[in-house]
Amino acid sequence: MRITVLGGLGAWPTVRQACSGFLVEHEGFRLLVDPGYATLQLLLARVPAAEVDAVYVSHGHPDHCADLQPLLRARVLADRTGPPLPLYAPAGSLERLLAIDEPGLVDGAYRLCEFAPGESFGLGPYTVDTWSLPHWVPNAGARFAARDAVLGYTGDTGASPGLVELAREADLLIAEATYVDVIPDRHAGNLSSALEVGRYAATARARRLLLTHLWPGTDPQAAVAAARQAYGGPVAVAEPGVVVTVP
């Protein structure tokens, strides 16, 4: 399983980095996870729009799904005979995004596969188990299990027992770590810190840890150092172009 980072910021993109987005490839299947702001150009530098096999969206905030809309345009306007793109997302989370274009323009470009966080399903070569994790809107953290590799992904979340289950002995855990250590009161319960992430990654015995969704301007090394206070495995920050192969 090969994971390419398209972006790793939360809230908004900067000049040098996009928001959360990951291209996950296994057995020839290309899965796009959370196409947030400014991720499309980095995606298209690696794979044509028509060759994305499916999209997984953890929740409906635009820093996790906004670039899905131009991806659909790139598919349907270039080749109206192409197959619809399967979109896996919590029920109702993509309604507003899919409705912003002129009526009917992208209707044939996608097939919506909605689910309730907590459900499990097959997606290409993966068995996907999901967890309802605390956030301002429904958020589905996911565990993508293939024959020889396991990827855990949190989306955005506050503290939850489900995080340890999701990360249990995962080959790679991609975890939201908006803050280094102290979470402001206005975000408490809905977002995480690198310090917290290190603790549950250690409890879960995850084999590798990739911190994502850092607040723009955060020192990446400070986030890594915070996670390492509890977690002894390899830790890195999601930055554009980083490629991780697991196991």
N, C-alpha and C positions, 0 to 999 in steps of 0.2 A: 504494500500500500504506500503510495507516494502522495504527500500533502504539500502543496505549494501555497505559500502565503501571498494573498493579493493585497491585504491591508490588515492593520491591527489596532486602529484607533477607535475610540468611542466618541459619540456625540456629533463630530463633524470632521471632515478631512482637512489636511493641511497641504501646503505646497509639495511636500515630499512624501506624504503617505495617505493612503485611502483608509476608510473605515473597515470594519471586520469583513473578511471574505476569504474563502479557502477553496482551492481546487483539489479534490480528493480523487485519485486515480487508482483503480485496482482491476486487474484482469481485463484491461481495455475499456472499462466503464468509467466515464467522467462525470463526477458528481460535484456540483457547485453548492457550497454551503454558505449561506448568508451573504448574498450579493449587496453589500452596503454601499454607501456613497463612494463614487470614484473608483470602484473595483473593475468596471467593465473594460477599460482600456488595458489594464494589466492582464485580464483574462484573455482578451483578444490577441495579445502579444504571444500567447502560448497555445491557444486553441481557437479555431473558427467557431463562431456562434452556433452554426448548424451541428457541430460535433459535441456539444454539451448534451449529456444523456438524461440528466435529471437535476432538479434544484431542491434543496432542503432549506427551509426558512424557519428559524427558531421562534421568531415573534415578529410582530408587525411594525416595530419602530423603524424609521427610514434608514438609520445608520446600519441596519441589517438587511434591508431589502430594496432600497430605492433603485439600484441599478438593474433590478430584474426588468423594469419597464423598458429601458433601451435595449436590453438583451432580447426581449420579445420582438421589438421593432426590427432589430437586426436580423432576426430569423424570418419573420413573415414578409417584410418588405423586399428582402433579397430573393426569397424563394417561397412563393405561396403554396408550393406543392410539398414542402417538407412536413415531417410528422410533428404532431403537437408535443410540446415539451412537458413532461410530468412535473408538476409543482407540488411538493409536500410541505404543508404548513398547518398550524393550528386553525381550526375552523373559524372563519370570519376574519382572520388576521390580514388577508391580502385584498379584501373587498375594495377599500378606498384606492389602493394603488392600481388595481386592475381597471378601475373605472375612470382614471384620469384622462385617458386618450379618447379620441373621437369614437363614437359608438361603432362597435363591430370591427375596428381596425385590427386588433390583435386577438380576437376571439378564437381564431383557428390556430393560433401559435402555441397554445398551452392546453394541458389537461389538468384540472385542479384535483388534487388528491388530499382532501382535508382529513384531519384526524383530531382527536382529543388528546391533549398531553397526558401521558400515562399509558397510551396504547402502544402496541408493538405491531410491526408489519415488515414485509420484505420490500427491498428497494435495490434493484439490480443484484449485485453479488452479496449484498449485506442483509443481515437480520438487524433491524433497527428497534431498539427499546427506547422509549421516551419517558421522561419524568416531568411532572408539572412542578416547576421551580418558581420561587417567589419573585415577582417583578410587578411593575405597574400594569402591565397587560399580560395576557396568557403567554407564557414562555415554556417552550419544550426543549429541555436539555436532552441530549441523545447519546446513545452508545451504538456505534456502527461496528458490528462484528462480522468479519469475513472468516474464511477458512483458517487463515494463519495470522491474523492481525486484528486488534481491537483499538478503535479510536473513540475517545470520550470527548464530548463538546457540551459546554454548559449553556451557550447563549448568554443572556444577562440574568443574574440572580443574586438574591441575598442568601444568607446562611440557610442551609437545609440538610436534613439527614440524607436526602436523596442524592446529594453530591458525592458522598462516599460510595453509594451503590453504583452510581453512574461511572465512577472512576476506578472501581475495583480492578486492580491488576491490569489496567489498560496499558497497551504499548505506548500510547501517547494520549495525554490529557491536554486539550486546548481549553483554557479556563479564563473567563472574564476576571480581570484584575484592574478595575478602573482606578483604584487608589493604591498607594504604596502600603500604608498601614492604618491610618485613621480615616474612617468614612464619615463625611459630614452628616449631621442629623437629618437633613432633607433627603438624603439618599439611603439612610440606614434601613436595612431590611430588604432593599431592592437591588443593591449593587454590592460588589465584593472588593476586597483588598488583596494584594499579593501576599500579605502576611497570612490572611485566612486561607487563601488558596494553598499555600505551602502546607498548612496544617492538615487539610483534608486530603491532599495528594499523598502525604506521608501515611495517614491512617489507611487510605485505600491501597497503598503500595503500588501506585502508578509508576510505570517504568521511566517515563519521560514527561516533562511538563513544559508547555508553551503558554506563556502569558499573553493575553490579548485584551482588546478594548481599553487600553490605557488612555487616561484623560490626556488630550493634547497638551504637550509641554512637559509631561512627566519624564523624569530621568529613567531610562530603561534599566540602568545598572542598579539604581535604588530599588526598583521593583524586584529585580532578580535577587538582590541581597536580602530583601524582606522575606521572599519565598524560601530562601535557603536557611532561614532561622529554624525552620522545622523540617524541611524536605531535603534529603541528602542526595537525590538523584539529579540527572542533568536538567538544567533549567535554562530557558532562553525566552526572548521576547519576540512576538510575531512582528516581523518587518518584511516589507515587500521583497519578493524574490527568494526568501528563505525556503528551502526544500528539505523536508524531513521524510525519510524512508523508514518504515516500520514493518515487521519487528527488526 
